[in-house]
Amino acid sequence: MAKYAKVMFTQVKTQKLWSQSSWQTQRRLGDPAFPLAKETPQLQAADLLVHLTYQHMLERLAINDWNARPSGMLAICLRNKKSWHDHMFQAKIHLQQMLEQTYVFAGNWDGH
């Protein structure tokens, strides 16, 4: 996959799909890197947290209860948090507030 990813990344960096005025950050893209997992434990932990959070959101959807508390490994990860601000989207009210803010900034993008 690394070879394929490098080819795709090079295409994104070099193709003139975007004009300079519409995507000025294209020139600031670096180069892809594929470090070993043992060299990036923080990334592995972040991947695990995202996966557990996604699974929890699917559980909430299945039981139709957006206030269901995390359990299992996700609960353990959240118990070790440094700040509630890092995980503020765990509650339905916070998700709703953020969506409302996006409507203000981006306009009515989904028919609301």
MMTF fields as JSON, N, C-alpha, C and O atoms, coordinates in Angstrom:
{
  "mmtfVersion": "1.0.0",
  "mmtfProducer": "UNKNOWN",
  "numBonds": 447,
  "numAtoms": 448,
  "numGroups": 112,
  "numChains": 1,
  "numModels": 1,
  "chainsPerModel": [1],
  "groupsPerChain": [112],
  "chainIdList": ["A"],
  "bondAtomList": [4, 2, 8, 6, 12, 10, 16, 14, 20, 18, 24, 22, 28, 26, 32, 30, 36, 34, 40, 38, 44, 42, 48, 46, 52, 50, 56, 54, 60, 58, 64, 62, 68, 66, 72, 70, 76, 74, 80, 78, 84, 82, 88, 86, 92, 90, 96, 94, 100, 98, 104, 102, 108, 106, 112, 110, 116, 114, 120, 118, 124, 122, 128, 126, 132, 130, 136, 134, 140, 138, 144, 142, 148, 146, 152, 150, 156, 154, 160, 158, 164, 162, 168, 166, 172, 170, 176, 174, 180, 178, 184, 182, 188, 186, 192, 190, 196, 194, 200, 198, 204, 202, 208, 206, 212, 210, 216, 214, 220, 218, 224, 222, 228, 226, 232, 230, 236, 234, 240, 238, 244, 242, 248, 246, 252, 250, 256, 254, 260, 258, 264, 262, 268, 266, 272, 270, 276, 274, 280, 278, 284, 282, 288, 286, 292, 290, 296, 294, 300, 298, 304, 302, 308, 306, 312, 310, 316, 314, 320, 318, 324, 322, 328, 326, 332, 330, 336, 334, 340, 338, 344, 342, 348, 346, 352, 350, 356, 354, 360, 358, 364, 362, 368, 366, 372, 370, 376, 374, 380, 378, 384, 382, 388, 386, 392, 390, 396, 394, 400, 398, 404, 402, 408, 406, 412, 410, 416, 414, 420, 418, 424, 422, 428, 426, 432, 430, 436, 434, 440, 438, 444, 442],
  "bondOrderList": [1, 1, 1, 1, 1, 1, 1, 1, 1, 1, 1, 1, 1, 1, 1, 1, 1, 1, 1, 1, 1, 1, 1, 1, 1, 1, 1, 1, 1, 1, 1, 1, 1, 1, 1, 1, 1, 1, 1, 1, 1, 1, 1, 1, 1, 1, 1, 1, 1, 1, 1, 1, 1, 1, 1, 1, 1, 1, 1, 1, 1, 1, 1, 1, 1, 1, 1, 1, 1, 1, 1, 1, 1, 1, 1, 1, 1, 1, 1, 1, 1, 1, 1, 1, 1, 1, 1, 1, 1, 1, 1, 1, 1, 1, 1, 1, 1, 1, 1, 1, 1, 1, 1, 1, 1, 1, 1, 1, 1, 1, 1],
  "groupList": [{"groupName": "MET", "atomNameList": ["N", "CA", "C", "O"], "elementList": ["N", "C", "C", "O"], "formalChargeList": [0, 0, 0, 0], "bondAtomList": [1, 0, 2, 1, 3, 2], "bondOrderList": [1, 1, 2], "singleLetterCode": "M", "chemCompType": "L-PEPTIDE LINKING"}, {"groupName": "ALA", "atomNameList": ["N", "CA", "C", "O"], "elementList": ["N", "C", "C", "O"], "formalChargeList": [0, 0, 0, 0], "bondAtomList": [1, 0, 2, 1, 3, 2], "bondOrderList": [1, 1, 2], "singleLetterCode": "A", "chemCompType": "L-PEPTIDE LINKING"}, {"groupName": "LYS", "atomNameList": ["N", "CA", "C", "O"], "elementList": ["N", "C", "C", "O"], "formalChargeList": [0, 0, 0, 0], "bondAtomList": [1, 0, 2, 1, 3, 2], "bondOrderList": [1, 1, 2], "singleLetterCode": "K", "chemCompType": "L-PEPTIDE LINKING"}, {"groupName": "TYR", "atomNameList": ["N", "CA", "C", "O"], "elementList": ["N", "C", "C", "O"], "formalChargeList": [0, 0, 0, 0], "bondAtomList": [1, 0, 2, 1, 3, 2], "bondOrderList": [1, 1, 2], "singleLetterCode": "Y", "chemCompType": "L-PEPTIDE LINKING"}, {"groupName": "VAL", "atomNameList": ["N", "CA", "C", "O"], "elementList": ["N", "C", "C", "O"], "formalChargeList": [0, 0, 0, 0], "bondAtomList": [1, 0, 2, 1, 3, 2], "bondOrderList": [1, 1, 2], "singleLetterCode": "V", "chemCompType": "L-PEPTIDE LINKING"}, {"groupName": "PHE", "atomNameList": ["N", "CA", "C", "O"], "elementList": ["N", "C", "C", "O"], "formalChargeList": [0, 0, 0, 0], "bondAtomList": [1, 0, 2, 1, 3, 2], "bondOrderList": [1, 1, 2], "singleLetterCode": "F", "chemCompType": "L-PEPTIDE LINKING"}, {"groupName": "THR", "atomNameList": ["N", "CA", "C", "O"], "elementList": ["N", "C", "C", "O"], "formalChargeList": [0, 0, 0, 0], "bondAtomList": [1, 0, 2, 1, 3, 2], "bondOrderList": [1, 1, 2], "singleLetterCode": "T", "chemCompType": "L-PEPTIDE LINKING"}, {"groupName": "GLN", "atomNameList": ["N", "CA", "C", "O"], "elementList": ["N", "C", "C", "O"], "formalChargeList": [0, 0, 0, 0], "bondAtomList": [1, 0, 2, 1, 3, 2], "bondOrderList": [1, 1, 2], "singleLetterCode": "Q", "chemCompType": "L-PEPTIDE LINKING"}, {"groupName": "LEU", "atomNameList": ["N", "CA", "C", "O"], "elementList": ["N", "C", "C", "O"], "formalChargeList": [0, 0, 0, 0], "bondAtomList": [1, 0, 2, 1, 3, 2], "bondOrderList": [1, 1, 2], "singleLetterCode": "L", "chemCompType": "L-PEPTIDE LINKING"}, {"groupName": "TRP", "atomNameList": ["N", "CA", "C", "O"], "elementList": ["N", "C", "C", "O"], "formalChargeList": [0, 0, 0, 0], "bondAtomList": [1, 0, 2, 1, 3, 2], "bondOrderList": [1, 1, 2], "singleLetterCode": "W", "chemCompType": "L-PEPTIDE LINKING"}, {"groupName": "SER", "atomNameList": ["N", "CA", "C", "O"], "elementList": ["N", "C", "C", "O"], "formalChargeList": [0, 0, 0, 0], "bondAtomList": [1, 0, 2, 1, 3, 2], "bondOrderList": [1, 1, 2], "singleLetterCode": "S", "chemCompType": "L-PEPTIDE LINKING"}, {"groupName": "ARG", "atomNameList": ["N", "CA", "C", "O"], "elementList": ["N", "C", "C", "O"], "formalChargeList": [0, 0, 0, 0], "bondAtomList": [1, 0, 2, 1, 3, 2], "bondOrderList": [1, 1, 2], "singleLetterCode": "R", "chemCompType": "L-PEPTIDE LINKING"}, {"groupName": "GLY", "atomNameList": ["N", "CA", "C", "O"], "elementList": ["N", "C", "C", "O"], "formalChargeList": [0, 0, 0, 0], "bondAtomList": [1, 0, 2, 1, 3, 2], "bondOrderList": [1, 1, 2], "singleLetterCode": "G", "chemCompType": "PEPTIDE LINKING"}, {"groupName": "ASP", "atomNameList": ["N", "CA", "C", "O"], "elementList": ["N", "C", "C", "O"], "formalChargeList": [0, 0, 0, 0], "bondAtomList": [1, 0, 2, 1, 3, 2], "bondOrderList": [1, 1, 2], "singleLetterCode": "D", "chemCompType": "L-PEPTIDE LINKING"}, {"groupName": "PRO", "atomNameList": ["N", "CA", "C", "O"], "elementList": ["N", "C", "C", "O"], "formalChargeList": [0, 0, 0, 0], "bondAtomList": [1, 0, 2, 1, 3, 2], "bondOrderList": [1, 1, 2], "singleLetterCode": "P", "chemCompType": "L-PEPTIDE LINKING"}, {"groupName": "GLU", "atomNameList": ["N", "CA", "C", "O"], "elementList": ["N", "C", "C", "O"], "formalChargeList": [0, 0, 0, 0], "bondAtomList": [1, 0, 2, 1, 3, 2], "bondOrderList": [1, 1, 2], "singleLetterCode": "E", "chemCompType": "L-PEPTIDE LINKING"}, {"groupName": "HIS", "atomNameList": ["N", "CA", "C", "O"], "elementList": ["N", "C", "C", "O"], "formalChargeList": [0, 0, 0, 0], "bondAtomList": [1, 0, 2, 1, 3, 2], "bondOrderList": [1, 1, 2], "singleLetterCode": "H", "chemCompType": "L-PEPTIDE LINKING"}, {"groupName": "ILE", "atomNameList": ["N", "CA", "C", "O"], "elementList": ["N", "C", "C", "O"], "formalChargeList": [0, 0, 0, 0], "bondAtomList": [1, 0, 2, 1, 3, 2], "bondOrderList": [1, 1, 2], "singleLetterCode": "I", "chemCompType": "L-PEPTIDE LINKING"}, {"groupName": "ASN", "atomNameList": ["N", "CA", "C", "O"], "elementList": ["N", "C", "C", "O"], "formalChargeList": [0, 0, 0, 0], "bondAtomList": [1, 0, 2, 1, 3, 2], "bondOrderList": [1, 1, 2], "singleLetterCode": "N", "chemCompType": "L-PEPTIDE LINKING"}, {"groupName": "CYS", "atomNameList": ["N", "CA", "C", "O"], "elementList": ["N", "C", "C", "O"], "formalChargeList": [0, 0, 0, 0], "bondAtomList": [1, 0, 2, 1, 3, 2], "bondOrderList": [1, 1, 2], "singleLetterCode": "C", "chemCompType": "L-PEPTIDE LINKING"}],
  "groupTypeList": [0, 1, 2, 3, 1, 2, 4, 0, 5, 6, 7, 4, 2, 6, 7, 2, 8, 9, 10, 7, 10, 10, 9, 7, 6, 7, 11, 11, 8, 12, 13, 14, 1, 5, 14, 8, 1, 2, 15, 6, 14, 7, 8, 7, 1, 1, 13, 8, 8, 4, 16, 8, 6, 3, 7, 16, 0, 8, 15, 11, 8, 1, 17, 18, 13, 9, 18, 1, 11, 14, 10, 12, 0, 8, 1, 17, 19, 8, 11, 18, 2, 2, 10, 9, 16, 13, 16, 0, 5, 7, 1, 2, 17, 16, 8, 7, 7, 0, 8, 15, 7, 6, 3, 4, 5, 1, 12, 18, 9, 13, 12, 16],
  "groupIdList": [1, 2, 3, 4, 5, 6, 7, 8, 9, 10, 11, 12, 13, 14, 15, 16, 17, 18, 19, 20, 21, 22, 23, 24, 25, 26, 27, 28, 29, 30, 31, 32, 33, 34, 35, 36, 37, 38, 39, 40, 41, 42, 43, 44, 45, 46, 47, 48, 49, 50, 51, 52, 53, 54, 55, 56, 57, 58, 59, 60, 61, 62, 63, 64, 65, 66, 67, 68, 69, 70, 71, 72, 73, 74, 75, 76, 77, 78, 79, 80, 81, 82, 83, 84, 85, 86, 87, 88, 89, 90, 91, 92, 93, 94, 95, 96, 97, 98, 99, 100, 101, 102, 103, 104, 105, 106, 107, 108, 109, 110, 111, 112],
  "secStructList": [7, 2, 2, 2, 2, 2, 2, 2, 2, 2, 2, 2, 2, 2, 7, 7, 1, 1, 7, 6, 6, 6, 7, 4, 4, 4, 4, 4, 7, 7, 7, 7, 7, 7, 7, 7, 4, 4, 4, 7, 2, 2, 2, 2, 2, 2, 2, 2, 2, 2, 2, 2, 2, 2, 2, 2, 2, 2, 2, 2, 2, 2, 2, 6, 7, 6, 6, 7, 7, 7, 7, 2, 2, 2, 2, 2, 2, 2, 2, 6, 7, 1, 7, 4, 4, 4, 4, 4, 4, 4, 1, 2, 2, 2, 2, 2, 2, 2, 2, 2, 2, 2, 2, 2, 2, 2, 7, 1, 7, 1, 7, 7],
  "xCoordList": [0.812, 0.0, 0.853, 0.423, 2.055, 2.903, 3.228, 3.18, 3.555, 3.89, 2.678, 2.814, 1.519, 0.29, 0.012, -0.325, 0.154, -0.097, 0.854, 0.444, 2.116, 3.094, 2.712, 2.819, 2.268, 1.854, 0.656, 0.628, -0.327, -1.516, -1.16, -1.662, -0.303, 0.107, 0.827, 0.593, 1.693, 2.42, 1.44, 1.622, 0.411, -0.595, -1.301, -1.522, -1.657, -2.331, -1.422, -1.885, -0.136, 0.8, 1.093, 1.365, 1.04, 1.506, 0.407, 0.628, -0.751, -1.808, -2.355, -2.398, -2.759, -3.309, -4.834, -5.547, -5.318, -6.762, -7.326, -8.496, -6.485, -6.926, -6.11, -4.91, -6.755, -6.009, -5.288, -5.68, -4.271, -3.523, -4.435, -4.238, -5.419, -6.287, -7.271, -7.704, -7.629, -8.612, -7.989, -8.652, -6.729, -6.099, -4.624, -3.786, -4.312, -2.949, -2.057, -0.834, -2.634, -1.824, -1.233, -0.434, -1.585, -1.057, 0.466, 1.089, 1.062, 2.515, 3.169, 4.375, 2.397, 2.943, 2.897, 3.352, 2.356, 2.315, 3.726, 4.564, 3.981, 5.305, 5.377, 4.82, 6.064, 6.21, 5.624, 5.732, 5.011, 4.439, 5.536, 6.637, 5.218, 6.165, 5.412, 4.218, 6.108, 5.497, 6.337, 6.967, 6.345, 7.145, 6.546, 5.36, 7.376, 6.909, 5.997, 6.17, 5.028, 4.087, 4.799, 4.376, 5.876, 6.593, 7.284, 7.683, 7.427, 8.045, 7.018, 7.385, 5.734, 4.681, 3.576, 2.421, 3.899, 2.861, 1.729, 0.589, 2.032, 0.976, -0.063, -1.261, 0.389, -0.529, -1.375, -2.568, -0.774, -1.515, -2.602, -3.718, -2.281, -3.263, -4.403, -5.567, -4.078, -5.105, -6.017, -7.233, -5.427, -6.225, -7.181, -8.344, -6.692, -7.539, -8.686, -9.828, -8.396, -9.447, -10.508, -11.702, -10.082, -11.045, -11.907, -13.123, -11.296, -12.05, -13.064, -14.221, -12.64, -13.551, -14.691, -15.833, -14.379, -15.42, -16.421, -17.628, -15.927, -16.807, -17.733, -18.935, -17.175, -17.995, -19.053, -20.189, -18.679, -19.636, -20.764, -21.928, -20.417, -21.454, -22.411, -23.614, -21.895, -22.773, -23.694, -24.863, -23.166, -23.997, -25.095, -26.249, -24.743, -25.741, -26.848, -28.031, -26.454, -27.428, -28.328, -29.541, -27.744, -28.51, -29.556, -30.659, -29.212, -30.17, -30.97, -31.812, -30.696, -31.383, -31.299, -32.292, -30.111, -29.887, -28.555, -27.498, -28.61, -27.397, -26.752, -25.679, -27.386, -26.799, -26.203, -25.81, -26.129, -25.53, -24.064, -23.333, -23.657, -22.282, -21.34, -21.712, -20.126, -19.14, -18.839, -18.915, -18.5, -18.145, -16.887, -16.357, -16.42, -15.28, -14.027, -13.726, -13.294, -12.003, -12.152, -11.271, -13.263, -13.458, -13.594, -13.032, -14.331, -14.47, -13.109, -12.828, -12.274, -10.934, -10.106, -9.43, -10.161, -9.41, -9.886, -9.073, -11.182, -11.727, -11.451, -11.328, -11.355, -11.069, -9.678, -9.435, -8.785, -7.422, -7.244, -6.113, -8.316, -8.242, -7.595, -7.613, -7.031, -6.454, -7.463, -7.406, -8.384, -9.349, -10.643, -10.611, -11.777, -13.071, -13.191, -13.925, -12.477, -12.537, -12.017, -12.38, -11.168, -10.647, -11.704, -11.543, -12.789, -13.805, -15.203, -16.145, -15.349, -16.624, -17.732, -18.902, -17.413, -18.444, -19.076, -19.855, -18.769, -19.35, -20.838, -21.565, -21.294, -22.693, -23.455, -22.91, -24.705, -25.53, -25.632, -25.566, -25.791, -25.954, -24.738, -24.885, -23.545, -22.34, -22.24, -21.799, -22.639, -22.669, -23.651, -23.355, -24.822, -25.832, -25.336, -25.539, -24.687, -24.175, -23.138, -23.147, -22.243, -21.218, -21.847, -21.43, -22.842, -23.52, -24.207, -24.163, -24.837, -25.486, -24.468, -24.753, -23.288, -22.242, -21.776, -21.463, -21.728, -21.318, -22.363, -22.021, -23.643, -24.685, -24.49, -24.686, -24.106, -23.889, -22.719, -22.808, -21.626, -20.423, -20.523, -20.091, -21.088, -21.062, -22.382, -22.446, -23.414, -24.711, -25.487, -25.034, -26.643, -27.562, -27.166, -27.726, -26.2, -25.609, -26.293, -25.977, -27.219, -27.854, -29.384, -30.031, -29.952, -31.402, -32.106, -33.336, -31.376, -32.005, -32.605, -33.182],
  "yCoordList": [-1.206, 0.0, 1.266, 2.304, 1.186, 2.374, 2.919, 4.129, 2.03, 2.47, 3.146, 4.193, 2.552, 3.123, 4.492, 5.446, 4.581, 5.843, 6.934, 8.082, 6.583, 7.566, 8.085, 9.281, 7.183, 7.591, 8.534, 9.572, 8.164, 9.01, 10.371, 11.399, 10.38, 11.619, 12.524, 13.733, 11.945, 12.713, 13.345, 14.493, 12.609, 13.157, 14.347, 15.36, 14.233, 15.339, 16.566, 17.691, 16.349, 17.465, 18.128, 19.328, 17.363, 17.896, 18.239, 19.068, 17.641, 17.929, 19.333, 19.851, 19.915, 21.267, 21.219, 21.889, 20.412, 20.315, 21.555, 21.892, 22.234, 23.4, 24.6, 24.491, 25.715, 26.921, 27.405, 27.063, 28.175, 28.695, 29.474, 29.44, 30.168, 30.961, 30.089, 30.474, 28.919, 28.098, 27.143, 26.749, 26.764, 25.851, 26.178, 25.508, 27.204, 27.691, 26.789, 26.923, 25.885, 25.022, 23.835, 23.102, 23.617, 22.472, 22.483, 21.427, 23.632, 23.715, 23.427, 23.187, 23.448, 23.212, 21.743, 21.39, 20.89, 19.466, 18.905, 19.212, 18.098, 17.483, 16.185, 16.059, 15.229, 13.92, 12.859, 12.972, 11.837, 10.779, 9.989, 9.826, 9.503, 8.688, 7.48, 7.558, 6.39, 5.155, 4.554, 3.512, 5.213, 4.686, 3.396, 3.117, 2.627, 1.399, 1.734, 2.765, 0.866, 1.101, 1.273, 2.082, 0.523, 0.624, 1.979, 2.347, 2.718, 4.044, 5.159, 6.315, 4.812, 5.835, 5.39, 5.291, 5.12, 4.636, 5.641, 5.242, 6.945, 7.94, 7.834, 7.966, 7.6, 7.447, 6.196, 6.21, 5.122, 3.891, 4.112, 3.614, 4.854, 5.141, 5.999, 5.772, 6.963, 7.812, 6.998, 7.185, 6.101, 5.226, 4.375, 4.212, 3.831, 3.008, 3.832, 3.373, 5.031, 5.879, 6.213, 6.184, 6.528, 6.836, 5.622, 5.746, 4.461, 3.239, 2.941, 2.631, 3.033, 2.774, 3.782, 3.428, 5.032, 6.073, 5.798, 5.931, 5.419, 5.084, 3.92, 3.971, 2.88, 1.732, 2.155, 1.684, 3.034, 3.521, 4.321, 4.198, 5.125, 5.892, 4.949, 5.206, 3.873, 2.888, 2.224, 1.968, 1.948, 1.381, 2.353, 1.957, 3.623, 4.639, 4.688, 4.763, 4.645, 4.677, 3.452, 3.566, 2.276, 1.025, 0.997, 0.486, 1.542, 1.529, 2.826, 2.986, 3.75, 5.037, 5.782, 6.325, 5.802, 6.508, 7.241, 6.653, 8.527, 9.313, 9.697, 10.299, 9.361, 9.655, 8.413, 8.463, 7.299, 6.078, 6.34, 6.935, 5.891, 6.116, 5.093, 3.937, 5.524, 4.589, 3.474, 3.665, 2.315, 1.191, 0.527, 0.94, -0.487, -1.261, -0.431, 0.434, -0.709, -0.039, 1.464, 2.227, 1.907, 3.342, 4.034, 5.11, 3.432, 4.015, 4.125, 5.119, 3.115, 3.144, 4.277, 5.014, 4.409, 5.485, 6.857, 7.744, 7.029, 8.327, 8.624, 9.786, 7.604, 7.784, 8.411, 9.105, 8.173, 8.698, 10.035, 10.451, 10.697, 11.973, 13.049, 12.976, 14.036, 15.174, 16.311, 17.105, 16.394, 17.494, 17.033, 16.29, 17.464, 17.151, 17.813, 17.337, 18.898, 19.587, 18.715, 18.918, 17.745, 16.849, 15.899, 15.344, 15.709, 14.727, 15.315, 14.611, 16.557, 17.227, 16.75, 17.014, 16.063, 15.626, 14.298, 13.737, 13.791, 12.538, 12.692, 11.698, 13.889, 14.118, 14.683, 15.458, 14.287, 14.717, 16.239, 16.808, 16.899, 18.352, 19.04, 20.04, 18.516, 19.126, 18.897, 19.782, 17.737, 17.479, 18.424, 18.98, 18.6, 19.492, 20.933, 21.628, 21.381, 22.749, 22.975, 24.015, 22.01, 22.154, 22.166, 22.943, 21.316, 21.322, 22.659, 23.184, 23.208, 24.507, 25.587, 26.469, 25.517, 26.488, 26.331, 27.321, 25.1, 24.907, 25.468, 25.962, 25.398, 25.985, 27.493, 28.082, 28.114, 29.554, 29.926, 30.876, 29.173, 29.492, 29.051, 29.781, 27.865, 27.292, 27.408, 27.121, 27.816, 27.89, 26.604, 25.659, 26.586, 25.457, 24.371, 24.277, 23.546, 22.586, 21.243, 20.438, 20.951, 19.626, 19.682, 18.699, 20.81, 20.897, 21.3, 21.305, 21.639, 22.105, 23.474, 24.042],
  "zCoordList": [0.0, 0.0, 0.0, -0.503, 0.56, 0.649, -0.744, -0.968, -1.671, -3.03, -3.687, -4.321, -3.534, -4.09, -3.46, -4.161, -2.144, -1.441, -1.925, -2.096, -2.146, -2.634, -4.016, -4.288, -4.883, -6.235, -6.159, -6.82, -5.353, -5.213, -4.617, -5.072, -3.609, -2.973, -3.965, -3.991, -4.771, -5.784, -6.769, -7.174, -7.153, -8.063, -7.437, -8.101, -6.168, -5.477, -5.443, -5.631, -5.206, -5.108, -6.447, -6.496, -7.529, -8.809, -9.801, -10.683, -9.692, -10.663, -10.461, -9.345, -11.535, -11.511, -11.398, -12.145, -10.449, -10.256, -9.599, -9.782, -8.83, -8.097, -8.547, -8.799, -8.643, -8.981, -7.722, -6.606, -7.901, -6.755, -5.816, -4.602, -6.351, -5.486, -4.706, -3.62, -5.243, -4.545, -3.533, -2.573, -3.728, -2.774, -2.667, -3.271, -1.903, -1.796, -0.95, -0.997, -0.188, 0.675, -0.064, 0.519, -1.305, -2.059, -2.072, -1.965, -2.197, -2.267, -0.911, -0.849, 0.16, 1.494, 1.903, 2.991, 1.046, 1.369, 1.433, 0.585, 2.42, 2.561, 1.794, 0.704, 2.368, 1.749, 2.667, 3.888, 2.103, 2.942, 3.639, 3.112, 4.828, 5.593, 6.143, 6.434, 6.276, 6.751, 7.873, 7.691, 9.037, 10.142, 10.689, 10.508, 11.35, 11.986, 13.157, 13.807, 13.427, 14.52, 15.85, 16.676, 16.071, 17.349, 17.502, 18.606, 16.409, 16.455, 16.649, 16.859, 16.58, 16.695, 17.647, 17.234, 18.913, 19.838, 20.049, 20.286, 19.966, 20.148, 19.034, 19.284, 17.828, 16.707, 16.877, 16.576, 17.353, 17.575, 18.622, 18.473, 19.677, 20.725, 20.167, 20.497, 19.34, 18.737, 17.818, 17.819, 17.041, 16.178, 16.993, 16.625, 18.102, 18.971, 19.544, 19.562, 20.007, 20.578, 19.538, 19.836, 18.33, 17.263, 16.96, 16.814, 16.864, 16.58, 17.691, 17.407, 18.935, 20.054, 20.092, 20.385, 19.797, 19.773, 18.658, 18.857, 17.497, 16.375, 16.744, 16.48, 17.35, 17.765, 18.781, 18.736, 19.684, 20.683, 20.013, 20.394, 19.032, 18.326, 17.59, 17.544, 17.022, 16.386, 17.41, 17.123, 18.597, 19.668, 20.063, 20.224, 20.221, 20.566, 19.519, 19.851, 18.271, 17.183, 17.227, 17.047, 17.466, 17.478, 18.588, 18.394, 19.744, 20.858, 20.949, 21.832, 20.024, 19.959, 21.288, 21.772, 21.866, 23.128, 23.037, 23.267, 22.701, 22.527, 23.84, 23.847, 24.952, 26.248, 26.904, 28.07, 26.174, 26.717, 27.042, 26.25, 28.203, 28.65, 28.018, 27.818, 27.709, 27.166, 28.159, 29.373, 27.627, 28.485, 27.937, 26.905, 28.623, 28.159, 28.002, 28.825, 26.92, 26.693, 26.493, 26.89, 25.878, 25.689, 27.038, 27.239, 27.963, 29.295, 29.979, 30.65, 29.811, 30.407, 29.796, 30.514, 28.479, 27.813, 28.282, 28.538, 28.392, 28.789, 30.257, 30.644, 31.058, 32.481, 32.659, 33.646, 31.726, 31.807, 31.09, 30.836, 30.769, 30.041, 30.905, 32.133, 30.245, 30.959, 31.066, 32.006, 30.11, 30.1, 29.446, 28.465, 29.976, 29.351, 27.987, 27.121, 27.801, 26.51, 25.373, 24.214, 25.705, 24.679, 24.134, 23.048, 24.886, 24.51, 24.603, 24.966, 24.291, 24.495, 23.563, 23.839, 22.477, 21.553, 21.956, 21.185, 23.118, 23.58, 23.907, 23.921, 24.166, 24.515, 23.308, 22.522, 23.181, 22.05, 21.971, 20.881, 23.114, 23.114, 22.498, 21.795, 22.753, 22.196, 20.691, 19.958, 20.234, 18.793, 18.106, 17.048, 18.719, 18.14, 18.088, 17.092, 19.156, 19.183, 18.094, 17.436, 17.896, 16.862, 15.471, 14.613, 15.24, 13.943, 13.693, 12.58, 14.717, 14.566, 14.21, 13.4, 14.811, 14.486, 13.04, 12.378, 12.553, 11.16, 10.21, 9.135, 10.597, 9.755, 9.657, 8.594, 10.762, 10.773, 9.861, 9.082, 9.964, 9.192, 7.738, 6.846, 7.48, 6.139, 5.395, 4.2, 6.073, 5.412, 5.573, 6.218, 4.986, 5.108, 4.133, 3.041, 4.52, 3.594, 3.556, 2.68, 4.463, 4.434, 4.471, 4.831, 4.105, 4.018, 5.297, 5.332, 6.352, 7.59, 7.382, 8.309]
}
